[in-house]
Amino acid sequence: MDERKNALLKEIVENYVKTIKPVGSKSLCKKLKCSSATIRNEMVALENLGYIEKNHISSGRVPSELGYRYYVENLMKPKDLTGEDMLKLQQIFSNNDLQVSDTVLKCMEIISDLTNYTSVVLGKNSSDNYLKQINIIALDSNKIIAIVCTDKGIVENKQFVLPSNTDVLEIVKTSEMINKMLVGTPINKVSEKLEFEIKPIIAKRVKDYETIYNIFYDAFNDFLLHNTNIHVSGRVNLLKEPEYEEAKDIKRIASKLEDESFKEMVKSIDGNEDMKIYIGKDSNFDDNVTVIKRKYKTGGEEGTIAIIGPKRMEYERVVSLLNYMVNRLEGKNERK
């Protein structure tokens, strides 16, 4: 991708996001200072590369999923927030009576209103649950069940089918040793402790330590997924987007938003990266949806915030809003 193709793709993405209309060569000539023939040739090249595609009802081009991805990773630049955007968020941060969790929820409600997209908060509190006990119970020669109990009385269980030739008794015995080392650990710190403190110890003592490690890791990860607080704002906003004007599309998205798979999709975005953008198929929700998520950690609390919108999303604005919110929340890079 040379400089001209980059500039052309950037214009096509940003024009389409604003106008929701396929972009033709004539509209780009003046902007890029090229002839219509040159623009058409470059468009053909971009189409051959898979970054744009032809709309079936027009001669213009629209960004492909690959094109949006390339734009996000290579062409998108930070966008300054408007004074109105910042003022609405600053009003929340200036309220010293709000708890961190309430501040996050109210800010995401505002961002949902500003963007007309759906917002999600996956809240966690590092002091909410401490491990009280984990039990490994053998069901038969190749099946076990792991039961996780916390000091708050939450109990989760997960069944595992073991690889052949696994010594079930060794797993149960080793679990008792691991249990003693983990009791009293905050649930969201267990995986870290398993990796850096416990795994090296059991690697020296237990032959099949990888299997045992994976059982514990999966059990705790499953616990976190099922016990994450989820708050959704502007759930119907997505239905207002032009992409979902037809009845069949509205019905499809509406059913997905209410389905249990929506919760599973939301939980799955709680990864380790500070910022992550899931476009189309990557969202595991809908081919015409983008999910942008951002981690936050402050005041002993941590979680993930996310915006769900169409692939034709104002990427720069959403990224800037989420970054601004997290920076203010964490007391860094405060804008005045």
N, C-alpha and C positions, 0 to 999 in steps of 0.2 A: 504494500500500500504506500504510494508516494504521497507527497504533500497535497496535490490536487484532489486525488481520490479521497483522502482524509477529510479535506474541506467540503467536498461534495456530499459525502456520507453524513457529515455533521449537519449540514444544511437540510438534507432530506429528513433526517430524524427529527430535528427541532421544528421544521416546518410542519411535518405530519402531526407531531404532538400538539401543536398550536391550532392547526386548522382542521384536522381529522380528514383532510382531503389528499388524495394521491398527488405527488409532486411531479410536475412536468418540467421539461428542459427550459422552456421559455422563461419561467419564473426565476430561474437560477442564473441566467446569463449576466444580468447587471451585477448581481451580488458577487459572482465569482470572476467577473470580467473576462468571460470566454464566449465564443460563438455558440450558437445553438447546436451546431454540428459537433463541436468538441464536447459539449455537455452530454449529448446523446451517446457519443462513443464511450465516454467515461461511465455513463450509466449502464451501458451494455457490459462493460468490464466488471463493474460492481455486481451486476446481476449474475454474471458468470462465476464470480467468486462466492456468490450466495449471500451477499450482504443486503441486497434489496430484491424485491419481487414485483411483478406487474400485477396491478389490480385488475380483476376481470371486467370491471365496468368502466375502466378509464385507461388512457394511454400512459398515465402517470405511474410513478413507482412508490412503493411503501417499504419501510424497513422490514427485514425478515428478523426472525428470532436471533440469528447469528449476527445480523447488523446491529440490533440493540445491544447484544453482548459486547461487540467490538467497540461500540460507542461508549458504553459504560467503562470499559477497561482501558481505553486509549484516548478518547476524545472529550469526554465530559470534564468540565471544569467547575470548581466550587462557585456557587452563586450566592451573592450577597442577599440577605433577607430584606424584605421591605420593612419600613418603619412600622407599618401596621402589624405585620407578622410578629416582629419582636415585641411590640408594645403589648399585644395580647398574651404572649408567653411571660413577659416580665411581670405582669399583674399577678400571675400565679406565684412566681418566685419571690415577690415582695411580701407575700402573706406568710409571716413567720409562725403563724399558728398551725399551719398544715404539716402533717407528718410527711416523710419522704414518699411513702406509698401513695398518699393522697395527691401530692404534687405531681407525681408521675402520671396518675390516672387523669387528672384534670388537664395536664399539658397535652396528653395524647387525644383527649376529647377535642381540644382546640385544634390540634393539627389535623384531626379527622374533618373538622368543619372547614378549615382553611383550604385543604386539598380536595375535599369531597371524596376522599378515599376511606377505606375501612382501617381502623387502627386496632392494634392488639398489644396488650401488656401481659407478659409472662413474669409474674412477680415471685421472687424467692427471698427468704430471710435466712441468713446464715445461722441465726441463733434459734430458729423455729424448732428444728428437730435434731436431737442427738441420738446416736445409736444406743439402744438399750441392749439389744441382743440379736444375733442372727443364728438361726438353727438350720442345719442341713439334715434332712430326713430321707433315708433310703426307702424308695417305694418297691423296687425290685432290683434285679441284677444290673440293669442299665438305666434306671430312672431314679432321680432324686427330686426333692422339692426344697427350695431355699425360702425361709421365712424371715423377713426383716421386721423388727419391732423397734419403735422409737419411744423416747421418754414422754411423748405427748399421746401415746396410746395408739398410734397409727400402725397397722399391721398389713404387710403386703407379702404375697407369696408368688413364686415363679417356678415352674416345673422345667427340668432339663432332661434331655435324653443324652446319655453319655456315650462317648466313642467306645467301640468294642475293646475288650481287654483292659478296661479301666477298673482299678481297684476301688470299689465303692467305700469299703471300710477305711481306706487310706484318706479318701476325701473327707469323710465324716470326722476322722481323727484330726486331720489338719485344720478343718474348720473350727474345731474347738480352740486350737492354738491361735488362729487368726482372730477369732471372736474376742479373746482376751486382749489382744493388741488394739482392737478397734472400738471397744466399748467406751462410750463417752465422747466419741468423735462427732462433730457436726456432719449430718448426712451429706451435705454438698462438698465436704472435704474428704470423704471416704475414698473416692476414686484416686485422688492425688496421693493419699497415704498408702493405698494399696500398691500404687505404681513405684513410688520412690522409697518406701520404708519396708513394706512387708514382702513384696515380690523378691527382692534380693535375699531375704532371710529364708523363705520357703524354697527358693531355687537351690540352696545348699543342702536342704534337709529332705526334700521330697522329689522323687523321680518324675512324677507326672504333674509338676507344679504349674505348667501353662494351663492345663485343663481346670485346675482348681482356681487359679487366678481369674480366668475368664468367667467362671461361674459367679464368683463374688462380684466382679466388675459389672456383669450383665444384670445381676440381681439389684445392685444399688442404682444403676442407671435406669432400670425399669421403675424403681421406686420414685426417682426424681421425675420421670416423665408422667407418672400417674398422680403425683401430688404437687403439681405446679399450679399456682393460682392463675387463671386465665380471665382477662377482662377484655371484652370486645366493644368498640364504639363505632357508630356509623355503619352497622352491618348492612343496611339497605343502600348505602351510598354507591356500592359497586353496581347495583342494579340500575342506577341512573346514567351510567356511562353509555355512550352511543353504541359501543360494541355489543350491548345487550338489549337492543331495541326490539328484536324479534321475540315473539312469545316463547318459542322453543329454547332460546338462549336464556331468557329470564327464568324460565322454569328450571333449567339445568343449574344455573348458578344459585338460585334461591334454595333449591334442594341441597346443594353441596354446602351452603352456608349453615344449614340447620342439621346436617348429617354429622354423625360421630367422627367421620373421616376428617372433618374440618378441625376438630380438636386435635386429632392425631397429627395433622399437617402443621398446626400451630406449634405443638410440642416439639416437632422434629426440627424446627428452625432454631431451637435453643442450642446452638453450637458454640465452639470456643472462639470463633473469630469476632473481633470488635464490630466490624461491619461486613455484611454479606448481602448480595443481591441475587435473588432467584428469579430467573426469567422463563416464562412459559412452562415448558415441560419440567424444568428444574424445580418448579414450585411444588410439584407433586399434588397439585390442587386442580388447576385448569390450564389448558394450553394457551389461553389468552390473558393470563394473569401474571403480574410481577409482585414479588414480596421483597421488601427491603427491611432488613432487621439491624438493630444496633444494641450492643450490650451496655449495661450501666452498672456501676458499683459505687455505693456511697453510704456513709453512715451505718456500716454494718449490714446494709441491705444490697442485694444484687438481683438482676433480672434481665429481661430482654424486651425491647420495644420493637414493634414492626408496623409497617404500613402495607396494606394490600390494595392494589389497584390494577388497572389494565396494563398490558405491555406498553401501550401508548401512554406512558406515565411521564410526569414532569420529574425525571430522575434527579436533575440538579437541585431542584427546589426541595424535594423530599429528603435527599441526603443532607442538605444544608439545615433543614429544620430539625432532623434527628440529631445531627452533630451539635447544633446550637443548644438544644435541650439538654443533652448529656453533659456538655461542657459547663453549662450553667449549674446543672445538678451536682456535678462533681467539683464545682468551684474552680474550674480551669478556663483560661482564655475568655474570661467574662467580657462581653461587649457592653458598652454603655451608650 
